[in-house]
Amino acid sequence: DDPPFRTGEVHYRRSELASLVPIDVARTFENLMEPHPALIVSQRFYQFCVKNKIPLSVQPVRIDD
């Protein structure tokens, strides 16, 4: 009867991401929800999947200043 397992909100600093080239799919260093790294997708990739009715289970990631 326990509620489903939930993670906290994932945060990344904008300054740390600024040096990266634009990406659509990346793998986290951290293990999130599973005992292995998770995939992070760009808003552009997410919108592409929604537009083309491609099923995708996602959790938002917050970009902090």
N, C-alpha and C positions, 0 to 999 in steps of 0.2 A: 504493500500500500504506500510505499515511499514515492514521492514525486520523482519524475524522470531526472536523471543526472543532467545538470546544467553547468556550463562553464561561466566564468566571469567574462566581462567584455574584454576583447583583445584590443590593445592599443599599440600604435607605432608612432614615433616622432616624425613629423614632416621633414625635419632637417636631415634625419638619417635616410629617408627615402629619396631625397632630392638628388643625390649623386647617382642613383640607379637609372638605367635606361628605362624608357616606358615598357612595361610588361603587361601581359594579359593573364598569365598563370605563373604562380611561384609556389615554392614549397617552404613551409615554415621550418625554422630550426627547432622550435619547441614542439613537444607532443601535446596536441589539443584534442580532447574528448576520446582519443584512442591512444594506444601505446606506440604511436608512430607519428611522424610529422603530418601536418594537414596541408591541403592546397588552399591558396588564396587566389581569388580571381579579381580582375579589374571590374569596375563598373561597366566599362565598354563590353567586356566579355559577358557579364551578367545580362546586360540589355540585349545582346545578340541572342543569347539563349532564350530569353523571354519572348523576343520577337519571332523566333523560329520554333517556338513551342518545344524546346529541348528541356527535359526535366533536369532540375538542378536544386539540390538541397544546400542552402547557404546560411551563414550566420554573419551579421555585419561586423566589420572591423573599423575601429575609430582611429582617425589620423589626428593627432594632437599637434598644436603649434608649439 
